[in-house]
Structure formats: structure tokens, C-alpha cells
Amino acid sequence: MTQQKESVVTQDRFDSGLTYDEYLGRIQRNRQKFEYNYRETALSDDDVSAFRELASREGGPAKVLALGEDWCPDVFRGLPVHGRVPE
């Protein structure tokens, strides 16, 4: 098995992506589902602590890249949760 040594997601590619709010501004389907799932997502203090601890690690996951379409149930259920993380 060959393991890729470098990510194909360069800093330039990452920077050209949309923020969660920018993505919401462009969706054409399931807006109500995105908004509902965002509104109903609540992170516990333990969740927030865990995310902060992970992001503070050297080489930790300080950024999230999501690839998805607004018609996909996994996206309109899961992406709003990721949208809550940086708050």
C-alpha cells in the first residue's frame, strides 16, 4: 500500500474554499434543514473542551475541510454541527 506523503489540499486550495456562512448563502436546497440542524445543535462544555484541546496539540486539527452538496442528508445533518464548533 502506498501512503500519500503530502495533502492535495494546499493552503491556497484551502483558502479558496467557503466559510460555513458563505456556503449557506449559496445553497439552493434544504436550507430549512440546515438552519434547523444548526439551531438545534448544542455543544456541551465537555465537547468544547475536547475540541479546544485537540486544536491546541502540535499538528492538531485546527482546520476542518468539508466537501458536500446541499441535497445530501449527511451534509445537511452533519455540516451544521461543524459550523457550531468554532463558536
FENTAWO-V162761 format. One record per residue. N is the residue number from 1. RES is the residue in one small letter. SS is DSSP state (a for helix, b for strand, c for the rest). Layout:
n: [N	N]
res: [RES	RES]
ss: [SS	SS]
This chain:
n: [1	2	3	4	5	6	7	8	9	10	11	12	13	14	15	16	17	18	19	20	21	22	23	24	25	26	27	28	29	30	31	32	33	34	35	36	37	38	39	40	41	42	43	44	45	46	47	48	49	50	51	52	53	54	55	56	57	58	59	60	61	62	63	64	65	66	67	68	69	70	71	72	73	74	75	76	77	78	79	80	81	82	83	84	85	86	87]
res: [m	t	q	q	k	e	s	v	v	t	q	d	r	f	d	s	g	l	t	y	d	e	y	l	g	r	i	q	r	n	r	q	k	f	e	y	n	y	r	e	t	a	l	s	d	d	d	v	s	a	f	r	e	l	a	s	r	e	g	g	p	a	k	v	l	a	l	g	e	d	w	c	p	d	v	f	r	g	l	p	v	h	g	r	v	p	e]
ss: [c	c	c	c	c	c	c	c	c	c	a	a	a	a	a	c	c	c	c	a	a	a	a	a	a	a	c	c	c	c	a	a	a	a	a	a	a	a	a	a	c	c	c	c	a	a	a	a	a	a	a	a	a	a	a	a	c	c	c	c	c	c	c	c	c	c	c	c	c	c	c	c	a	a	a	a	a	a	a	a	a	a	a	a	a	c	c]
